[in-house]
């Protein structure tokens, strides 16, 4: 079940050939773009997605670079806010985007390695961060909100790395941006105009907090050791963004593993959940429930009464009233949460855990989402991940098999792993379209037991 690479290349031997600043074909009038309270929590987080392309003897690399740059010049007219910079409004105490046409970095690089020498490119490799350009000096007003790097390998294949400040958009909007990019490169025009206005997710005045929001700790007196770790996520990610620290946690001896679930295994888990009384169960919820139980049973210091909290991303576009359009190009992903004691997770049937997670999804109604946005207007909350983790899924984002410019298709695409031990990443299974892969970090002493427990699908009680 665990996928293990023979070895991971740590040095891709990348050298920069050029760095240019891309601008829209036409410069629009300068303006300030409002960022929602969802966006505010993400200003120091970075999404990185890399596409790999095999060599094509009929298309010179220079032609590929030309197609990409010209397409981006046109695309940035519709996405001109990407050319802006973050500013902090001291009066309102919130970040905004200054749409000042500062531009988007586009780097062209060469690697001394071939694609084959990278090994299994479907295995998450932290070294793939070398396929991104991250200019800037640490000041938000000088940092680009998005950047691109095209890296040519010795064999003629290449990689396209896209780094995006998470305050710009969520994974779904990034996927739609990539589709628009590919369509424009092929057809010469955008497939759709993005909806960039985020005021539909603005806090109400006055705020109306109608629910308790256990996703966050409200103040420092409530923050335990786990939350303190979470509170430094933003700074750690900012340091990683500037390559100042190692991707792996330097404080603990952690190892990372990639675990594959076939479509057959997921169907078995879903069937157990339904037979146990769950009304419905997606592949993600099934795998999440199994993972949560196995991880809890692995941790030796959790007493029966200790509570574990997990959070996981849910797209709220269809949950809002009225629904947000598919073209909404911002952050419309909320973290749902679920809580359970160690005793529940160890002793209750599998379907009980599934129901806990499904309750978290069902909780995200329009009114609950707006109540939480209002809560964030008044409180600077810290994510609650007590004895738990945050799960983010890229398994159905559709980044694979993209056809850029109608001339060449990617052979693989995925986000680049962060190396955080509190974050579990769900990825597409390259060998099974109905399956998924899970990338997780644990202390080395606990990984062996986890490996055994996570593989015991057939023995789970419904």
TAMO-V831926 format. One record per run of one state. SS is the DSSP state (2 for helix, 1 for strand, 0 for the rest). FROM is the first residue (numbers start at 1). LEN is the number of residues. Records with the same first field share a line. If there is no record, write none. Layout:
BEGIN
SS: FROM-LEN ; FROM-LEN
END
This chain:
BEGIN
0: 1-1 ; 4-10 ; 23-8 ; 35-2 ; 41-5 ; 54-7 ; 79-1 ; 84-1 ; 90-4 ; 100-4 ; 112-4 ; 119-7 ; 132-8 ; 143-3 ; 153-5 ; 166-5 ; 188-7 ; 196-3 ; 202-14 ; 218-2 ; 223-2 ; 232-1 ; 242-12 ; 262-1 ; 276-7 ; 299-8 ; 316-1 ; 320-8 ; 329-4 ; 348-2 ; 363-3 ; 379-3 ; 384-5 ; 394-9 ; 405-3 ; 416-7 ; 429-7 ; 455-8
1: 2-2 ; 14-9 ; 31-4 ; 46-8 ; 85-5 ; 94-6 ; 104-8 ; 146-7 ; 158-8 ; 195-1 ; 216-2 ; 254-8 ; 307-9 ; 328-1 ; 333-9 ; 382-2 ; 389-5 ; 403-2 ; 408-8 ; 423-6 ; 436-8
2: 37-4 ; 61-18 ; 80-4 ; 116-3 ; 126-6 ; 140-3 ; 171-17 ; 199-3 ; 220-3 ; 225-7 ; 233-9 ; 263-13 ; 283-16 ; 317-3 ; 342-6 ; 350-13 ; 366-13 ; 444-11
END
